[in-house]
Structure formats: structure tokens, C-alpha cells
Amino acid sequence: MSMKLFPVPLLAAACIAAVLVAGCAGPATRPAATPAPTPSPTHAPESYSFDQTNNGGTYPVTPAAGIQLRLPENPTTGFSWNLSVTPGLSIVNDTYVPSDTSGKLVGSGGIHVWFLKVTGPGDQGISGVYRRPWEPAAANASVYSLSLIVGESPCDTNVCTIPTVPSTMPPRYHVYTEADSSGIVHELPGDTFGIRLQENPSTGYSWNLSLPAGLTLTRDEFIPAVTGSRVVGAGGTRSFTLVAAESGDWNITAEYRRPWVPAGTITRVDLEGGFFGIVADDGKRYEPANLDAKYQRDGLRVAFEATPAGDTMSARMWGTPVNLTLEEEIPGFSLGVVVS
């Protein structure tokens, strides 16, 4: 009986064909997975904040940057900002933030905040007119303008270099507002920080700031909401710049009131069944016969005016009997500053 011999190459080829058609006996070998590409480093876009102090300025910004614009506004006067932007900018959102949520600051107004995004290159701009929307724009209307130069991105695939901030850019130190009242913040010795509070001097009210020994006031200025013309009741911002001169726990207080109106503190006196009196800032004590119930709170700061209560005598012998002709709560601001 004869046996046929097949060449080895031919046998191997037949085996390979069989494997392709029916598969080989035994476990199959899976091809190695293609490794996922390593993602390139990403960098958050720059963000910039501008306000009325930057009116008329020109600033460089990076592509896709986020922009926040804050301008004082007082809708109680009927005036509001009408904002326009060039095609390379997009308004993402806007909101109005009242400076006083309690409604106790007469004519205080608030801040209109816009959130924008840079969407195109080149020279871009923001412009606004402060006016009553139902009236034609007046020739002397207050305006706001901001020029932005959109440059090359400072970031490549591996390195992101933060551009040098020009001296005209908004301050990079911490700035605190009414929203931070009653809070505690931390600053390093020698740090500069700011406090900005809404103020409307046209009403006669202004902020009276009291500072501890460890904090130094370096600048105090009023920044009007609009420039270039006088808008009745527009108000603005009281800007305080301070330095954390000494380490320690310090407390800043401020009161919003008319400086020529006497001020004092409501005091609960436990005599003759108890009553509420006023201890004025000059130390004098008064027994008001007509103190409104809503002001009968121990420790409440009030502005008041009074007339003597005639020949009325008080058996308590605590203070001078008076009839109040004016009584109003004094809005306050306080901030704890830990310097360490």
C-alpha cells in the first residue's frame, strides 16, 4: 500500500485556509486593543472683571475668555443700562443684584451684572447708555465704553503662560461687598484689600466706616455710577482700600446714615417693669414716649430726632423724656478680618 507525501508548504497553506474558514480547535487569540490616545492638556479660559472704573479703557484679552461687567444701576429712578456688544462678543446672561435685600436703604439701587464670552478675534467693544427706555436718548446721556483687543492664546499643548496684567487692569486683590457682611475673611500681613458699598449721596445717606488699629485705610473715594453727565439719583459706589498692617483678629464696621441726624442705640432698661430707652452716641439718655414697637429691640442702632416731652416727669429717673419726631433703623456692614 503506497502513501502519498505532501510538501510542507502546501500542508501549512491548507491549515491556514482551514483556520480561516472553520476556526482552529482551541481558544482563539484576540488582537491587541489599540491604545487610547493620551488627551492633550486643557486649560481653562481666562476670565476678566470690569466695572465703572474701567470706562473708556482698552484692555487685552485672550480668545474664548469669560468677561464679567458690573455697573451700578438704580431702577427706582427709571434709568437702566442699554448694553450693546460687537459681533465678537456674546452676552451669556445678565442679572440685577440689589445692594440691600431688606429694602431699608433708601434709593440705594444695586448692580447690573453681565456675563459675556469672547467669540471672535480682533478689536471688540462694549458700549452702554444709561437712560429711561421710554424716552428718546438725550444728547447728554451718560455712556459707558470698553475696548477689548483679542490676542493670541497664551496656551499651547503643554504650557500655559499667564499674560502680564497691565497696570490699568482691575485690581487683583480681594474686594468685599454687602454680600460679605457679617462674614469672616483671611488676609496676609501687608495684603491690600478693598470694600465696595453701594451709596447714593443725593439722598443724604453715606457710609461711615470704623476701623480697628490693625487695619490701615489708604484710599477712600466715591465712584459715580455714570460719568460724563449728571443723572438724578444715579448713586454709585463707595470704595475703601485698606492694608492689613498688623496680625490679629480685626473687625470692620460701617453705618449707612445721614451724618447730621443724631444716632443712638436702643437699650432695654429693667426698671419699673422694664422699658426701652435710647442711649445717644454722645452718651445722653432719652426715654421716648412713642417708640414704635418695631424698633423695640435691645442693641438696635437707630437715627432719631426728638423734642422734649414738656413738663412730663419720669418716675424712672433714667433719662430725658422725649417725643420722637423721627426714628429709623441704621443699616450696617461688618466684616471680620483675620490677618495671619
Residue, then its C-alpha position, 0 to 999 in steps of 0.5 A: m500500500s503506497m502513501k502519498l507525501f505532501p510538501v510542507p508548504l502546501l500542508a501549512a497553506a491548507c491549515i491556514a485556509a482551514v483556520l480561516v474558514a472553520g476556526c482552529a480547535g482551541p481558544a482563539t487569540r484576540p488582537a491587541a486593543t489599540p491604545a487610547p490616545t493620551p488627551s492633550p492638556t486643557h486649560a481653562p479660559e481666562s476670565y476678566s472683571f470690569d466695572q465703572t472704573n474701567n470706562g473708556g479703557t482698552y484692555p487685552v484679552t485672550p480668545a474664548a475668555g469669560i468677561q464679567l461687567r458690573l455697573p451700578e444701576n438704580p431702577t427706582t429712578g427709571f434709568s437702566w443700562n442699554l448694553s450693546v456688544t460687537p459681533g465678537l462678543s456674546i452676552v451669556n446672561d445678565t442679572y440685577v443684584p440689589s445692594d440691600t435685600s431688606g429694602k431699608l436703604v433708601g434709593s440705594g439701587g444695586i448692580h447690573v451684572w453681565f456675563l459675556k464670552v469672547t467669540g471672535p478675534g480682533d478689536q471688540g467693544i462694549s458700549g452702554v447708555y444709561r437712560r429711561p427706555w421710554e424716552p428718546a436718548a438725550a444728547n447728554a446721556s451718560v455712556y459707558s465704553l470698553s475696548l477689548i483687543v483679542g490676542e493670541s492664546p497664551c496656551d499651547t499643548n503643554v504650557c500655559t503662560i499667564p499674560t502680564v496684567p497691565s497696570t490699568m487692569p482691575p485690581r487683583y486683590h480681594v474686594y468685599t461687598e454687602a454680600d460679605s457682611s457679617g462674614i469672616v475673611h483671611e488676609l496676609p500681613g501687608d495684603t491690600f484689600g478693598i470694600r465696595l458699598q453701594e451709596n447714593p449721596s443725593t439722598g443724604y445717606s453715606w457710609n461711615l466706616s470704623l476701623p480697628a488699629g490693625l487695619t490701615l485705610t489708604r484710599d477712600e473715594f466715591i465712584p459715580a455710577v455714570t460719568g460724563s453727565r449728571v443723572v438724578g439719583a444715579g448713586g454709585t459706589r463707595s470704595f475703601t482700600l485698606v492694608a492689613a498692617e498688623s496680625g490679629d483678629w480685626n473687625i470692620t464696621a460701617e453705618y449707612r446714615r445721614p451724618w447730621v441726624p443724631a444716632g443712638t442705640i436702643t437699650r432695654v432698661d429693667l426698671e419699673g417693669g422694664f422699658f426701652g430707652i435710647v442711649a445717644d452716641d454722645g452718651k445722653r439718655y432719652e426715654p421716648a414716649n412713642l417708640d414704635a414697637k418695631y424698633q423695640r429691640d435691645g442693641l438696635r442702632v437707630a437715627f432719631e430726632a426728638t423734642p422734649a416731652g414738656d413738663t412730663m416727669s419720669a418716675r424712672m429717673w433714667g433719662t430725658p423724656v422725649n417725643l420722637t419726631l423721627e426714628e429709623e433703623i441704621p443699616g450696617f456692614s461688618l466684616g471680620v478680618v483675620v490677618s495671619 
